Amino acid sequence: AKGFIIDGYPRSEAQMEDFKNNIGGFDFAYLIDFEEETLLTNMLNAHYKERQDQSPMAIGRRITTFKEKTLPMIRSIDVQGKLMEIYSTMNF
């Protein structure tokens, strides 16, 4: 195989720099993009209630962290022409 998939990492620009320095970069990234309402519905689904960090308050903090730390990194990947976005409305 000539590659691999990493799910959920890097999540910030600092982690991206560490990834580039230690792994050597990447060819492209996929983003599965949900409307925030769909994401909240999915995260509050009974399937995920087993996790302690799935309370509405914890989910709100996770979304805020995503917007503050991960979204700037995603925009940087997009500017480089390496982002492939998949739009989803699927509930799971």
N, C-alpha and C positions, 0 to 999 in steps of 0.2 A: 504494500500500500504506500501511496505517496503523500499521505496527509493524515490528519486526525481532526476530530471535532471536540471542542471544549465548550461545555455548557455552563453559562453563568459566570464566566471569568474571562477577562478582567472586568471589574465593575467601576473603575475610576481611572482617571488619567495617570495617576501615580502607578497603579497596578499595570496599566498598559505599557508604561515605560519599562517597568520591571520585566514584563513579558517579552518585550522587544529585546532587551539586553540579555535575557537568559535563554529565550527560545529562538529569537531571530525574526520575529514578525509573523505576518499572516498574509494570505492572498485576498481573502474576503471575509465578511462577517454577515450572518443572518440576524435579522431582528424580527421576531414575531410580535407584531404591534396590535394591541387591543385598545378599544375605547376604555377609559377609566371605569365606567359603570360596569362593563362586562368583566373587567378584571376584578373589581370588588365582589361582584356576584360569584365569580369562580372561587375567589379566595375565601369567601365566607361559606362556601358549599360544605356540606357535612363531611365530605371526603377529607377536607383539610382541617377540620376541627380537632383532629388528634394532635396537631402541632400547638405548642404553647404560645407561639408568636403569631397566632391567627386571630386575635381579638381585633375589633374594629380600630381601636387606638393603635395597636401594634402595626396593623396594615397601613394606617395613615402615615405612621413614621417611616415605614418601608417605602411608600410611594414618594414621600418627601425626599428621602435619601436618594432614590432613583433620579428624581428630577434635578437634585443639586449636584450629584456626583457622577452618575452614569450617563445621563443625557448629554452633558458636554462632550464626553468621550465618544458617544455614538455620533454626534454631529461632526466631530473631527474625522471619524472613519468615513462618514458620508462625503465630506469635502474631498477626501482622497479618492473617491470613486470606488470604495471597497465595501459599501453597504448594500445588502440585498434585503429589502423590506417585504415582509409577508403580512398582509392585513387580515385580521381574523375577527369574527364576531361569534365564534363558536363558544358555547358553554360546555364545561366539562365537569 
